[in-house]
Amino acid sequence: MNNEAFREMALSFPGTLEAPHFDRRAFKVMKKRIFATLHEESEAANLKLPVKDQEVFCAIDKSAIQVIPNKWGLQGWITFNLKDVPEQLMFDALNTAYQDVF
């Protein structure tokens, strides 16, 4: 998985818009609900998942997928190191995040 593949995948969900968000690119629906961000420099994506799904995704590969420490992690945000995540897994995570905010 790489930045461009992630970007294309995130934008494939209906109604998704891309916008700058601090030092990242945000992917959101309904013009305000962010479900994913991309930090191109580090090739990492943050996704907001239901808290119950955090454990499921992190258990798959703890070196590639981690809960974000602090209040963000408590709200469901996790980091995916794109180069270490298979495409299908990334799609499943993006779909879960998208469905949660849609």
HUCOR-V832177 format. One record per pair of residues at least 12 apart in sequence whose C-alpha atoms are under 10 Angstrom apart, sorted by the first residue. I is the first residue (numbers start at 0). GAP is how many residues later the second one is. If there is no record, write none. Layout:
i=I gap=GAP
i=I gap=GAP
//
This chain:
i=0 gap=42
i=0 gap=80
i=0 gap=81
i=0 gap=82
i=0 gap=83
i=0 gap=84
i=0 gap=85
i=0 gap=86
i=0 gap=87
i=0 gap=88
i=0 gap=89
i=1 gap=38
i=1 gap=41
i=1 gap=42
i=1 gap=79
i=1 gap=80
i=1 gap=81
i=1 gap=82
i=1 gap=83
i=1 gap=84
i=1 gap=85
i=2 gap=35
i=2 gap=36
i=2 gap=37
i=2 gap=38
i=2 gap=39
i=2 gap=40
i=2 gap=41
i=2 gap=42
i=2 gap=79
i=2 gap=80
i=3 gap=36
i=3 gap=39
i=4 gap=77
i=4 gap=82
i=4 gap=85
i=5 gap=31
i=5 gap=32
i=5 gap=37
i=5 gap=38
i=5 gap=39
i=5 gap=76
i=5 gap=81
i=5 gap=84
i=5 gap=85
i=5 gap=88
i=6 gap=18
i=6 gap=19
i=6 gap=20
i=6 gap=29
i=6 gap=30
i=6 gap=31
i=6 gap=33
i=6 gap=38
i=8 gap=78
i=8 gap=81
i=8 gap=82
i=8 gap=85
i=8 gap=86
i=9 gap=16
i=9 gap=17
i=9 gap=18
i=9 gap=25
i=9 gap=26
i=9 gap=27
i=9 gap=28
i=9 gap=80
i=9 gap=81
i=9 gap=84
i=9 gap=85
i=9 gap=88
i=10 gap=16
i=10 gap=17
i=10 gap=18
i=12 gap=14
i=12 gap=15
i=12 gap=16
i=12 gap=81
i=12 gap=82
i=12 gap=85
i=12 gap=86
i=13 gap=15
i=13 gap=84
i=13 gap=88
i=14 gap=12
i=14 gap=13
i=14 gap=14
i=14 gap=15
i=14 gap=16
i=14 gap=87
i=15 gap=12
i=15 gap=13
i=15 gap=14
i=15 gap=15
i=15 gap=17
i=15 gap=18
i=15 gap=19
i=15 gap=82
i=15 gap=86
i=16 gap=12
i=16 gap=13
i=16 gap=14
i=16 gap=15
i=16 gap=16
i=16 gap=17
i=17 gap=13
i=17 gap=16
i=17 gap=18
i=17 gap=19
i=18 gap=12
i=18 gap=15
i=18 gap=18
i=19 gap=17
i=19 gap=18
i=20 gap=13
i=20 gap=16
i=20 gap=17
i=20 gap=18
i=21 gap=17
i=22 gap=14
i=22 gap=15
i=22 gap=16
i=22 gap=17
i=22 gap=18
i=23 gap=12
i=23 gap=13
i=23 gap=14
i=23 gap=15
i=23 gap=16
i=23 gap=17
i=23 gap=20
i=23 gap=21
i=23 gap=22
i=24 gap=12
i=24 gap=13
i=24 gap=14
i=24 gap=15
i=24 gap=20
i=25 gap=12
i=25 gap=13
i=25 gap=19
i=25 gap=20
i=25 gap=21
i=26 gap=20
i=26 gap=71
i=27 gap=70
i=27 gap=73
i=27 gap=74
i=28 gap=69
i=28 gap=72
i=28 gap=73
i=29 gap=71
i=29 gap=72
i=31 gap=69
i=32 gap=65
i=32 gap=67
i=32 gap=68
i=32 gap=69
i=33 gap=13
i=33 gap=14
i=33 gap=63
i=33 gap=64
i=33 gap=67
i=33 gap=68
i=34 gap=12
i=34 gap=13
i=34 gap=14
i=34 gap=42
i=34 gap=59
i=34 gap=60
i=34 gap=61
i=34 gap=62
i=34 gap=63
i=34 gap=64
i=34 gap=65
i=34 gap=66
i=34 gap=67
i=35 gap=12
i=35 gap=13
i=35 gap=41
i=35 gap=42
i=35 gap=43
i=35 gap=57
i=35 gap=58
i=35 gap=61
i=35 gap=62
i=36 gap=42
i=37 gap=41
i=37 gap=42
i=37 gap=44
i=39 gap=42
i=41 gap=39
i=41 gap=40
i=41 gap=41
i=42 gap=37
i=42 gap=38
i=42 gap=39
i=42 gap=40
i=42 gap=41
i=43 gap=20
i=43 gap=21
i=43 gap=35
i=43 gap=36
i=43 gap=37
i=43 gap=38
i=43 gap=39
i=43 gap=40
i=44 gap=20
i=44 gap=33
i=44 gap=34
i=44 gap=35
i=44 gap=36
i=44 gap=37
i=44 gap=45
i=45 gap=19
i=45 gap=20
i=45 gap=21
i=45 gap=22
i=45 gap=30
i=45 gap=31
i=45 gap=32
i=45 gap=33
i=45 gap=34
i=45 gap=35
i=45 gap=48
i=46 gap=20
i=46 gap=21
i=46 gap=29
i=46 gap=30
i=46 gap=31
i=46 gap=32
i=46 gap=33
i=46 gap=43
i=46 gap=46
i=46 gap=47
i=46 gap=49
i=46 gap=50
i=46 gap=51
i=47 gap=24
i=47 gap=25
i=47 gap=27
i=47 gap=28
i=47 gap=29
i=47 gap=30
i=47 gap=31
i=47 gap=45
i=47 gap=46
i=47 gap=48
i=47 gap=49
i=47 gap=50
i=47 gap=52
i=47 gap=53
i=48 gap=24
i=48 gap=26
i=48 gap=27
i=48 gap=28
i=48 gap=29
i=48 gap=44
i=48 gap=45
i=48 gap=46
i=48 gap=47
i=48 gap=48
i=48 gap=49
i=48 gap=50
i=48 gap=51
i=48 gap=52
i=49 gap=24
i=49 gap=25
i=49 gap=26
i=49 gap=27
i=49 gap=46
i=49 gap=47
i=49 gap=49
i=49 gap=50
i=49 gap=51
i=50 gap=16
i=50 gap=22
i=50 gap=23
i=50 gap=24
i=50 gap=25
i=50 gap=26
i=50 gap=27
i=51 gap=24
i=52 gap=23
i=52 gap=40
i=52 gap=43
i=52 gap=44
i=53 gap=12
i=53 gap=13
i=53 gap=19
i=53 gap=20
i=53 gap=21
i=53 gap=22
i=53 gap=23
i=53 gap=24
i=53 gap=39
i=54 gap=12
i=54 gap=21
i=54 gap=23
i=56 gap=21
i=56 gap=23
i=56 gap=32
i=56 gap=33
i=56 gap=35
i=56 gap=36
i=57 gap=20
i=57 gap=21
i=57 gap=22
i=59 gap=25
i=59 gap=29
i=60 gap=19
i=60 gap=23
i=60 gap=24
i=61 gap=18
i=62 gap=17
i=62 gap=18
i=62 gap=21
i=63 gap=15
i=63 gap=16
i=63 gap=17
i=63 gap=18
i=63 gap=19
i=63 gap=20
i=63 gap=21
i=64 gap=13
i=64 gap=14
i=64 gap=15
i=64 gap=16
i=64 gap=17
i=64 gap=19
i=64 gap=20
i=65 gap=12
i=65 gap=13
i=65 gap=14
i=65 gap=15
i=66 gap=12
i=66 gap=13
i=75 gap=21
i=76 gap=20
i=79 gap=13
//
